[in-house]
């Protein structure tokens, strides 16, 4: 318990430093990206109208004054109002968070459901039958960008066969293609990690002991080797889940999925500074939290790590 509390305190300090760095860097990068007043007022706006709008947005002050006001607001979790929608920026992010969480959970569950048994099976049947062909397919699939799989799924299942919708999230059937697209991108890597970990576990002394005691091949593989192999896979699953929470930008845009990734893309396009800043802030906290929880989980599952403070 003392070790976990020590890690928690250090993680919170790291999070504070990370958020401070991200919010500072993002503030200045966005200000150099363009003038949102021009986009809001339109190309035909007069200089007087632009000046009035900049004063209304607080962008007529010096950069340092703007940053100090922004930093103070962030400490109160106040990111202002969306320049495009005139709604609280943090509220817009909160509305989209549930959709991103839904897609992330579905994708990570499907990824694990494919990769864990497939990776174990590849070790169970070395060099037999279709095993080399499937292993080669997994290796090739790992290098295919996610958006390619998404476009292929849309062409086949939405356009050619007409089985599934390709945009939105109104019905559960609309969840299938974006979930499958993300799983197709993540599962090959996890499959190879599971296979490598299972193969390594099969060479351990406890496996030879179990075999000497008369355990069957299936029991050795699934009951002894796989649980230990999953310790390493858990860390990768946590990383993949954090990646999904960060917003699978391409997938959300392709399938018009109303999540954080799509919100971030559209907000950047219109220079909606408050929404971009709120989105990145929330995503940074989520990714950090998932990685920290994964670290704690792996430590609890693996007794060898409990005495070490990383």
Beta strands, then each sheet from edge to edge (+ up, - down):
end
